[in-house]
Amino acid sequence: MNEALAALIDDIGDVTFSVEPSLLRRRSRDYFWYSQALAEDLRGKQADVIVTPRSEAEVVRVAAACARRRVPLTPRGGGTGNYGQCVPLQGGVVLDMSEMTAVEWVRPGVMRTQPGARLHLVDEMLRVGGQEQRLHPSTKRSATVGGFVAGGSGGVGSVTWGGLREPGNVLAARVVTCEETPRVIELRGDAAQKVNRAYGTTGVVTALEMPLAPLWDWIDIAVVFDSFAAACEAGLSVALADGVVKKLLTPISWPIPSYFGPFASACPEGHSLLIAMIAKPSLETFKTLIGSRGEIVHEKPFDESPAETPIYEYSWNHTTLQVLKIDRNVSYQQCLFPHDRLLDSVAEMVQLFGDEVWHHLEFIRFGGRVTASALPVVRFTSRERLFEIVEIYEKHGVFVANPHVFTLEDGSRHKRADADQRGFKAEVDPLGLLNPGKMRTYQPTRV
Ligand SMILES: Cc1cc2nc3c(=O)[nH]c(=O)nc-3n(C[C@H](O)[C@H](O)[C@H](O)COP(=O)(O)OP(=O)(O)OC[C@H]3O[C@@H](n4cnc5c(N)ncnc54)[C@H](O)[C@@H]3O)c2cc1C
């Protein structure tokens, strides 16, 4: 162990830490390996110590020690990110926030929670009072609230509420700065955007205020269509029906459904699926909108209990995961289609890539407009081709948040919140120790 690290461990006193090699390895990873390019670029990057604070006071102690000893500090939630967000590029401390799980309070429409609270446990607790989180990633059963805000973008619920970047979807954040004498700053309203999808580069989040939605009895539903175009058209008609209460609307093209394990038999060969979560009182209208265009093959009350697979675990980036379980020779892509020529643009991409790219959409609201994001599954041939595909999408007017890079500037694009995150970083991380290397354009203001 080097001198700075030994001094740091001395400084943090009785805060829990570990230098056990297998833990160092495990806590230094996320799901970056979905990208063959990132698997190559991030290989072997590892923390020197894992520190697990139990309170904000302990976070302050660790941040002070890191600043004093000039040791990098990388926060981590559930470690389910896809772009190596919590991989410590320069080693140092990985700050495992998973023990800070308290929900501080719940009121009608809003809660305040510590960052390490698991999203599914939060919803379980909220259910008793008739509320739920507005949105969550498809990794709800393993991700944390803090990791979602600092590293995610949206997901189940975004068809109604938009993504995390939409004003009002993160109400306040409390952060600890990385300085010799750390400050604790409360960011309210617009100011909270400074930590939104900043990969932990702009302070360690110790509390979040998040808006809530009324709880509905959700129904998981799957409809089979003759073609992907028909699934997309039907999905769009539901997405545009403001009176239909919905949480998920995902058209999925063949052959993706054939990788859906026990659920695969729901979709005959060559057909496409529309999977959805619809509030029970809206089910009749949903069926009317679908009409004779498709056949309902699955309809079941939503169930997240451990033995069940909720339908959202076939959506968002779980779609890629379902394929990867069987075939490791695929990767993926992340894009946002233009709202004003949505179906034409989708058809154009389907035609352009043939069998190389397998399509599925996520209907969402973006800036108040209904459109679709997508995480198409890409058959992997080479690193160069992955980047070429990104360029082709962009040339055709489709936004891409490149999932094969680890920096905020290059990877986040349309997912970033509207805030001066780099300016704020200069205030809270003058030494450039917070998750160094992830905000490429930041130059430390002190050494
Ligand atoms: C199968 C699969 C499906 C996915 N689906 C979705 C999806 O639907 N939507 C979506 O948005 N994402 C999705 N993701 C990505 C990821 O699961 C989510 O973004 C998730 O919310 C990340 O939460 P986490 O707790 O695992 O965070 P981590 O991966 O641990 O961390 C994410 C980032 O947040 C930072 N961070 C964590 N805690 C703090 C803190 N307290 N203070 C400051 N910074 C912090 C970390 O440094 C890191 O940069 C998916 C990933 C996989 C593998």
The ligand as an ORCA input file, in Angstrom:
! r2SCAN-3c Opt
* xyz 0 1
  C     -29.692     -4.530    -18.007
  C     -29.573     -3.052    -17.795
  C     -30.675     -2.242    -18.010
  C     -30.597     -0.849    -17.797
  N     -31.703     -0.072    -18.016
  C     -31.630      1.273    -17.773
  C     -32.771      2.100    -17.947
  O     -33.868      1.644    -18.221
  N     -32.621      3.428    -17.727
  C     -31.441      3.986    -17.320
  O     -31.373      5.198    -17.108
  N     -30.362      3.208    -17.112
  C     -30.422      1.881    -17.318
  N     -29.333      1.084    -17.085
  C     -28.144      1.680    -16.488
  C     -28.193      1.654    -14.920
  O     -28.715      0.427    -14.483
  C     -29.051      2.755    -14.335
  O     -28.698      4.018    -14.827
  C     -29.029      2.746    -12.802
  O     -29.955      3.696    -12.364
  C     -27.684      3.056    -12.186
  O     -27.840      2.990    -10.779
  P     -26.730      2.322     -9.845
  O     -27.181      2.480     -8.447
  O     -26.402      0.968    -10.289
  O     -25.531      3.337    -10.121
  P     -23.985      3.042    -10.361
  O     -23.802      2.286    -11.638
  O     -23.371      2.502     -9.157
  O     -23.471      4.537    -10.552
  C     -23.874      5.329    -11.638
  C     -23.136      6.655    -11.565
  O     -23.614      7.384    -10.463
  C     -22.539      7.787     -9.628
  N     -23.042      7.747     -8.239
  C     -23.623      6.706     -7.594
  N     -23.985      7.084     -6.350
  C     -23.630      8.387     -6.231
  C     -23.720      9.331     -5.170
  N     -24.296      9.033     -4.007
  N     -23.221     10.576     -5.369
  C     -22.649     10.926     -6.567
  N     -22.544     10.062     -7.577
  C     -23.024      8.818     -7.419
  C     -21.419      6.811     -9.896
  O     -20.139      7.406     -9.678
  C     -21.628      6.529    -11.377
  O     -20.968      7.497    -12.131
  C     -29.383     -0.287    -17.341
  C     -28.265     -1.115    -17.125
  C     -28.360     -2.483    -17.345
  C     -27.148     -3.337    -17.077
*
